[in-house]
Amino acid sequence: MIQEIYTDGISEVTVTGSIVRVNLMSLSPSERDPNGKPVLVLRQRLILPADAFANAIDLMQQVKNSLI
């Protein structure tokens, strides 16, 4: 079985040398902001080499273009 991870978005991308870290966020089921809306919380961090990140961006761009 393949493990799947859901994310509501990306909060931050950090580059340190040749390593890229991508913070994956999702809405909290319990934490709320002062207006009562769910807040985004860090769920997972994707860590990959810069060349793999660049390849992933190229692939995502192709998917984006096909959706348009």
KEZATI-73474 format. One line per 3 residues: number of its first residue (from 1); for each residue x, y, z of N, C-alpha, C, O. Coordinates in nm, 4 decimals. Layout:
N
NUM	X:Y:Z:X:Y:Z:X:Y:Z:X:Y:Z  ... .
// end
This chain:
68
1	0.0833:-0.1175:0.0000:0.0000:0.0000:0.0000:0.0884:0.1247:0.0000:0.1898:0.1301:0.0696  0.0495:0.2226:-0.0774:0.1234:0.3482:-0.0853:0.0650:0.4463:0.0142:-0.0564:0.4663:0.0189  0.1517:0.5075:0.0938:0.1060:0.6089:0.1889:0.0804:0.7393:0.1152:0.1645:0.7846:0.0376 .
4	-0.0355:0.7999:0.1391:-0.0699:0.9263:0.0766:-0.0737:1.0362:0.1811:-0.1137:1.0136:0.2953  -0.0315:1.1560:0.1407:-0.0315:1.2712:0.2293:-0.1114:1.3820:0.1626:-0.0862:1.4171:0.0474  -0.2083:1.4370:0.2362:-0.2871:1.5487:0.1855:-0.2295:1.6781:0.2414:-0.1880:1.6825:0.3572 .
7	-0.2267:1.7840:0.1597:-0.1851:1.9152:0.2065:-0.2792:2.0209:0.1513:-0.3235:2.0128:0.0367  -0.3092:2.1206:0.2348:-0.3891:2.2345:0.1891:-0.3012:2.3396:0.1223:-0.3517:2.4327:0.0596  -0.1704:2.3248:0.1358:-0.0818:2.4209:0.0727:0.0610:2.4118:0.1234:0.0954:2.3275:0.2063 .
10	0.1414:2.5003:0.0713:0.2830:2.5104:0.1076:0.3026:2.6446:0.1773:0.2602:2.7486:0.1268  0.3668:2.6416:0.2929:0.3866:2.7664:0.3666:0.5234:2.8273:0.3431:0.5394:2.9492:0.3486  0.6217:2.7431:0.3169:0.7578:2.7951:0.3057:0.8446:2.6975:0.2274:0.8290:2.5758:0.2374 .
13	0.9358:2.7531:0.1498:1.0375:2.6739:0.0802:1.1717:2.7327:0.1200:1.1961:2.8518:0.1009  1.2587:2.6493:0.1754:1.3895:2.6936:0.2223:1.4981:2.6181:0.1477:1.4915:2.4960:0.1335  1.5978:2.6911:0.1004:1.7113:2.6296:0.0320:1.8348:2.6467:0.1196:1.8705:2.7581:0.1579 .
16	1.8991:2.5352:0.1504:2.0238:2.5355:0.2268:2.1247:2.4547:0.1478:2.1187:2.3318:0.1444  2.2177:2.5247:0.0842:2.3135:2.4556:-0.0013:2.2405:2.3904:-0.1172:2.1734:2.4583:-0.1949  2.2533:2.2598:-0.1289:2.1884:2.1880:-0.2390:2.0627:2.1133:-0.1938:2.0130:2.0259:-0.2649 .
19	2.0112:2.1483:-0.0744:1.8929:2.0817:-0.0199:1.7770:2.1813:-0.0140:1.7932:2.2951:0.0298  1.6591:2.1356:-0.0593:1.5382:2.2181:-0.0565:1.4405:2.1551:0.0420:1.4145:2.0349:0.0373  1.3869:2.2382:0.1313:1.2873:2.1934:0.2280:1.1563:2.2655:0.1988:1.1525:2.3882:0.1890 .
22	1.0484:2.1876:0.1851:0.9168:2.2416:0.1533:0.8230:2.2063:0.2681:0.7994:2.0885:0.2951  0.7692:2.3078:0.3360:0.6755:2.2853:0.4464:0.5340:2.2687:0.3924:0.4817:2.3572:0.3246  0.4726:2.1541:0.4230:0.3363:2.1236:0.3798:0.2412:2.1533:0.4954:0.2609:2.1050:0.6069 .
25	0.1384:2.2329:0.4682:0.0463:2.2778:0.5711:-0.0932:2.2206:0.5465:-0.1292:2.1865:0.4338  -0.1702:2.2111:0.6539:-0.3122:2.1774:0.6397:-0.3904:2.2486:0.7495:-0.3341:2.2912:0.8503  -0.5196:2.2605:0.7281:-0.6050:2.3278:0.8257:-0.6192:2.2405:0.9496:-0.6436:2.1202:0.9405 .
28	-0.6035:2.3034:1.0647:-0.6139:2.2315:1.1913:-0.7594:2.1965:1.2213:-0.8485:2.2795:1.2030  -0.7836:2.0736:1.2675:-0.9203:2.0384:1.3051:-0.9615:2.0991:1.4393:-1.0802:2.1019:1.4720  -0.8637:2.1482:1.5177:-0.8965:2.1974:1.6518:-0.8517:2.3414:1.6787:-0.9163:2.4114:1.7567 .
31	-0.7434:2.3869:1.6166:-0.6937:2.5219:1.6425:-0.7683:2.6237:1.5572:-0.7901:2.6020:1.4380  -0.8071:2.7344:1.6187:-0.8820:2.8398:1.5498:-0.8143:2.9746:1.5696:-0.7479:2.9976:1.6707  -0.8317:3.0640:1.4715:-0.7833:3.2004:1.4845:-0.8871:3.2808:1.5634:-0.9921:3.2267:1.5979 .
34	-0.8603:3.4083:1.5927:-0.9563:3.4886:1.6695:-1.0945:3.5014:1.6036:-1.1932:3.5303:1.6712  -1.1012:3.4799:1.4721:-1.2293:3.4871:1.4011:-1.3003:3.3521:1.3949:-1.4073:3.3406:1.3350  -1.2411:3.2502:1.4566:-1.3031:3.1187:1.4594:-1.2723:3.0302:1.3402:-1.3280:2.9211:1.3280 .
37	-1.1838:3.0762:1.2516:-1.1486:2.9961:1.1341:-1.0300:2.9055:1.1668:-0.9429:2.9433:1.2451  -1.0261:2.7862:1.1072:-0.9121:2.6957:1.1318:-0.7804:2.7603:1.0868:-0.7761:2.8301:0.9855  -0.6747:2.7365:1.1623:-0.5430:2.7892:1.1266:-0.4635:2.6822:1.0526:-0.4864:2.5625:1.0700 .
40	-0.3697:2.7276:0.9698:-0.2803:2.6347:0.9014:-0.1713:2.5886:0.9975:-0.1128:2.6694:1.0697  -0.1447:2.4595:0.9979:-0.0391:2.4043:1.0822:0.0518:2.3162:0.9971:0.0079:2.2553:0.8996  0.1780:2.3105:1.0353:0.2757:2.2271:0.9658:0.2402:2.0804:0.9875:0.2230:2.0360:1.1010 .
43	0.2294:2.0051:0.8773:0.1968:1.8628:0.8858:0.3139:1.7737:0.8459:0.3401:1.6715:0.9092  0.3833:1.8136:0.7411:0.4948:1.7340:0.6894:0.5970:1.8291:0.6296:0.5654:1.9435:0.5967  0.7186:1.7812:0.6162:0.8231:1.8565:0.5469:0.8801:1.7651:0.4394:0.9221:1.6524:0.4659 .
46	0.8801:1.8170:0.3178:0.9374:1.7458:0.2041:1.0806:1.7964:0.1873:1.1022:1.9164:0.1703  1.1776:1.7066:0.1918:1.3191:1.7435:0.1807:1.3769:1.6694:0.0615:1.3697:1.5467:0.0542  1.4352:1.7452:-0.0331:1.4898:1.6824:-0.1526:1.6061:1.7628:-0.2088:1.6194:1.8818:-0.1803 .
49	1.6905:1.6977:-0.2889:1.8017:1.7676:-0.3521:1.7493:1.8738:-0.4495:1.6395:1.8605:-0.5037  1.8278:1.9779:-0.4707:1.7866:2.0892:-0.5563:1.7508:2.0428:-0.6976:1.6551:2.0936:-0.7560  1.8254:1.9478:-0.7533:1.7947:1.9024:-0.8896:1.6614:1.8284:-0.8946:1.5876:1.8406:-0.9924 .
52	1.6299:1.7518:-0.7904:1.5001:1.6837:-0.7850:1.3870:1.7851:-0.7694:1.2795:1.7674:-0.8267  1.4109:1.8909:-0.6922:1.3117:1.9969:-0.6766:1.2869:2.0656:-0.8107:1.1722:2.0910:-0.8474  1.3943:2.0957:-0.8835:1.3810:2.1595:-1.0147:1.3028:2.0699:-1.1105:1.2185:2.1191:-1.1855 .
55	1.3291:1.9395:-1.1091:1.2544:1.8454:-1.1930:1.1066:1.8422:-1.1540:1.0191:1.8353:-1.2404  1.0795:1.8474:-1.0233:0.9411:1.8475:-0.9759:0.8686:1.9733:-1.0224:0.7520:1.9666:-1.0614  0.9357:2.0871:-1.0188:0.8753:2.2124:-1.0650:0.8433:2.2030:-1.2138:0.7364:2.2463:-1.2570 .
58	0.9351:2.1467:-1.2926:0.9096:2.1293:-1.4363:0.7861:2.0418:-1.4593:0.7017:2.0734:-1.5432  0.7762:1.9325:-1.3850:0.6622:1.8421:-1.3983:0.5322:1.9121:-1.3590:0.4311:1.8980:-1.4278  0.5339:1.9874:-1.2489:0.4153:2.0597:-1.2046:0.3738:2.1655:-1.3062:0.2546:2.1894:-1.3255 .
61	0.4712:2.2291:-1.3711:0.4413:2.3280:-1.4748:0.3707:2.2615:-1.5928:0.2769:2.3177:-1.6494  0.4163:2.1411:-1.6296:0.3507:2.0673:-1.7377:0.2063:2.0341:-1.7015:0.1169:2.0471:-1.7851  0.1830:1.9915:-1.5777:0.0481:1.9611:-1.5338:-0.0376:2.0878:-1.5333:-0.1525:2.0859:-1.5774 .
64	0.0187:2.1972:-1.4835:-0.0535:2.3253:-1.4818:-0.0946:2.3644:-1.6239:-0.2084:2.4049:-1.6473  -0.0022:2.3521:-1.7175:-0.0321:2.3876:-1.8571:-0.1422:2.2993:-1.9146:-0.2254:2.3469:-1.9917  -0.1437:2.1714:-1.8781:-0.2475:2.0820:-1.9303:-0.3833:2.1149:-1.8685:-0.4865:2.0919:-1.9316 .
67	-0.3852:2.1683:-1.7461:-0.5111:2.2074:-1.6835:-0.5681:2.3341:-1.7449:-0.6896:2.3532:-1.7500  -0.4785:2.4203:-1.7912:-0.5221:2.5468:-1.8535:-0.5744:2.5173:-1.9909:-0.6165:2.6087:-2.0618 .
// end
